[in-house]
Amino acid sequence: MTTNYNLPDGPLLPRWLRMVKFISQPIKYVDDFAKIYGDTFTIKSNRSDNALVYFSKPEALEQIFTADSSYFEVGRGNTGLGFLLGDRSFMLTDGDRHQRQRQLLAPPFHGERMRAYGEDIRKITRQVSHDWQIDKPFKIRESMQEITLCVILRVVFGLEAGERFEELRRSLSDLLDFMTSPLMSSAFFFRFMQKDFGTWSPWGWILQQRQKIDRLIYALIRERRAESDKNRQDILSLMMAARYDDGQGMSDEELHDELMTLLVAGHETTASALTWAFYWIDSLPEVREKLLRELETFSVNSDLSIIAKLPYLTAVCQETLRIYPIAMNAFLRIVKTPIEIMGYKLPQGTVILPSIYLAHHRQEVYPQPKQFKPERFLGRQYSPYEYLPFGGGNRRCIGMAFAQYEMKIVLATVMSEFQLSLVNKRPVRPVRRGLTIAAPAGMRMIATPQVKRANTPALV
């Protein structure tokens, strides 16, 4: 057993003080600590508290992500999400149960099945973007949320446009918008805010809205089980057809919780990433020009598998997820069995935080890390311990390939028809949005028709 524990240096701060900065200034929070203590540091509220240890060196992340999962507890560190996702969500489980659930959920997000969803993504993107009024400002995030939510409802839930689609869309949108507002974002971290004082209290409204969504989802599951059409290819239907090794399928409760997990993990995050991408494309004319030159070599109706492989489009998406990763940290790990990471001997109860943001801003890996430079991804292949916007190890996001595919299709579809320009050209800084960071929700853009240029050479 590991003895003589030693932890990296770091601040000793009252919890309330560090949490205020953690919530209100998420980027400055880690940047300031890294400037003082380096890339590995410990934060404690008092000397008897369990330590929170931040790691960002590629070597440290490799040790964490490749360690036997028996060393860590992950689900317990995310139990605060149980009220939203449900207790059976694979994000809240550990060990064999977690692995079994991942194996059941992963197949629809890869290969031909995933690519078959591309036409739905393109169709939904066109529907939303064609509602924009030329030269009239609109909130870009709201449009991206509408696209990603409709994609989830169509591709994951298998819903066509209609009354139920609209009811579920409105209910989910209202809930997530309220929960990720600046005020309610604090409720994820302060339990005293999670008090139900009836319908008119903030938390009471959240619980009531959640119950409404539960009823809609369980009704959908019952109807889908009773259906005779066994050839559906939406992810809910594929989940219902999947079987564990013992031949058993998922219960209604498991299906509900995994649907909520896929919704929360795949809707807000992709909308944030797309919002940032349009911000950077407009802010940097040279990036927009290179991307347009590449896109103009293909028809708007080109094979989506070809568009998804375009190198500069891919690099723009990768750099968007590097500079401001939507999740600043990978899933925290709570040490179950003492372990040594980079020479530090960590006792049971230590909370390990693999910092995606700090890993993505290492000067020796990404020169000029504060600058948006897609070209860095054209000349180098980064390891999964240097570039990890979707986390790592056995907790890497199962929807990673789908999210990247969706980003590329949405960007290519919009840019083939519109040029989006920021109303206010001042630099934008990330703000907290629930458990993630995002561009300010009020950021507005103007759409104008994309100018078609003849005989434009392809990007080399």
Phi, psi and omega in degrees: 000142179292132178231182180052059184297144174218139183241155175297160175294161178172176185279153171248105188231145172303139185302317184298325183290312181290328180291325178300315179289322178301321181279316188273333182224067189299323180286312181299327181305307182279325180300317182296316179295319181295325179295325183275315191251355181093193188277354177229123182207160182245139175240130177225148177272325172208169190292342180265352181291154166295141184276148169254118184246120178269131174236143176216352176294138178306322181295321179292316180296324177296317178297321181291312187285337180260356179295151176302135185296344180292344179286339190234154165248132179244315183305318183297331180286351182241017183296341177297344178270356184302323182296334183264315185272327188103150187290344184265003180301140180296340178290341185252009182249167179225171171062216184299322181297317178298316182295319179298318180293319178298317181297327180284326186271334190291320189308318182296346184264015182221160171064211186298324181298317180295316182295333179295340180278352185301319180296324176297318180298314181297317181297315180295319179299317178295319181300316182289314184291331180286352174273351178292142175265124183304132177069010177251123182301143175216159179277112186298324181296321180299320178293319179293323176296320179297317179298308186292326178291317178296324177297315179300313183295325181280310188279317183273308183278341180073027183266136172268163178304136182164190186298312182294318177306311183293320180296316180291321179298313180296316183296315181293318180297316179298316182295310184291323177297318181291316183293331182260010175294159181307320181291308186284345175303328180294334183295339177292338187245341180242108184297332183296342178278348182268060181242131181267106177251029178103176187304326186273357174272150183305312183288326176298319178296319179301313181295322179294318179294322178297319179297322178297316179295320178303314181299318180295318182291316180295324177295320178296317180298316180297317179296319182293324178294328183276352183291151176268341181285106182262007183256011178298145181244007175292160188292325176302314181295321177294323176296321181291330180278340183291153182227141171290173181300333180273006177090354181277146175266181180280142177286167177302321181294319178295316179300316179301311184294323180288326175297316178296323179295313180296324179295307184294318183286331188255350184265297183299318186294313181292323177299318179296316181297318179294321178300315177297319182300314179294328176297311183292321181299320178283325183291334185237093184306327181292327176292314179300318182296314180296320181292318179295321178299320179291315182293329183287352176280354181232150174288153177299337181258018180299160175305126184295331180294331177286314180301320183293345181259001181300126188295316183286323174301316178299317181295322178298317178295319180295317181291326176300317181281344177279308193292319174228079179302138185298317172260120184288334180232150168288172179307132178292148177245128175261123185292121176267318179238128183313138185217153178252125177235119178053038178085352177268126182265110190259125181281167175304139180094345176298137177260119180263128179242101174287113187274107177294315183301310182293324177297324181280354182239027177279122185302320184287340178265317182235088178306141184052059188295339180278354180261143179275108185223089180302333183302335181298335180271353177275335185252002184207143174257119183269148179285161179291359177254353174257326181232113189212054183296343181250021181081193184203173180067210182283006177246010178297142185303127181289341180266017185304307183297320180295316181298317179294319178297315179298316179304313184295318181293317180296312181299312182295320181294314181293313186289340177289341183240333187228151165252125180257129182233136178294139175290316179249118186275006179290149178302144181252140178247148181295149174232160178286139175224093186064236180269002184241176172244149186205169170289153179305137185297335183274003181299127185245148178226165177239136178259133172229155180300139179289130180282124179273131182246133183278147173053040177281125180293150180288153177292131179265000000 
